């Protein structure tokens, strides 16, 4: 059965359920902008987990961010009832579900939101008033288009594929102060490095190769290196710092997401695995080199004209597994020379 169109005149308040990963959330921002295009006079609220919510700070297409604090206030059980009541008080006319989980549809159903739009996956079809069929080929397109297809499946217009990530002037000033405190001047050639990846080690290029690449950049380009990462990746970042002969500024675990965004915006180049920070750099239009192994650049690659993916095709890649069950060949076959060659070209182009 075809999905009926949602009339803009009927919608005064919209709830968007965000995805739960930083990179995925960034890739939904073109769809968020499209929601605003379709409902220009509506009040738009985004419901997001605390670690994802910073992606939407300063976003001009939403009016309010509501935290889904699953670890505390909204913990499973009574917390589910509590957040459903909070959503009911919001008097939303439409819920747009970018998260595919059954729970996302259940919450909006319990909240009594009269129009509920999302993919008909995970047994959600009966909970949605506007279920969009997720065709098999949707899993082979870029995630930006995957989220936009939720809207086009309900006959709603889209508004381009550009990512939206806004750094404020105050955040830029804090980034400048942080870098100055580490003896990095505005004129220095700043290269950001992100050696981690939250999903698992299969997505990570080898630490010794990151270290050698950074040393080459310091020797040949007089670059200053900043290492980024989450607190859980601090051991990895510390190891790379010890392997390097040149000094590096290690910010791993020392910045929140908004602070990391502001410092990444200052970088002349960003070298990264497939990760949330890769999508941050792409959204900020920072030249970047992304090393891909177990994941698929067709579906989750950086959406930027200033990006370059380094990958060695092997029969078992992309396997999409968090840990490599064999020999991690997809990453081991990517040499420092391969990445350095691309980095030099991009730096030369940037000049």
BELMOCOR-V972350 format. One record per helix or strand of 2 or more residues. SS is the DSSP state (alpha for helix, beta for strand). FROM is the first residue (numbers start at 1). TO is the last residue. If there is no record, write none. Layout:
# BELMOCOR-V972350
ss={SS SS}
from={FROM FROM}
to={TO TO}
This chain:
# BELMOCOR-V972350
ss={alpha beta alpha alpha beta alpha beta alpha beta alpha beta alpha beta alpha alpha alpha beta alpha alpha beta alpha beta alpha beta alpha beta alpha beta alpha alpha}
from={8 13 22 29 43 50 64 78 94 102 116 125 130 136 143 169 189 201 207 223 231 249 257 269 276 288 297 307 329 336}
to={10 17 27 38 48 56 67 89 97 110 119 127 132 140 152 180 194 203 221 228 243 250 265 273 283 291 300 310 332 350}
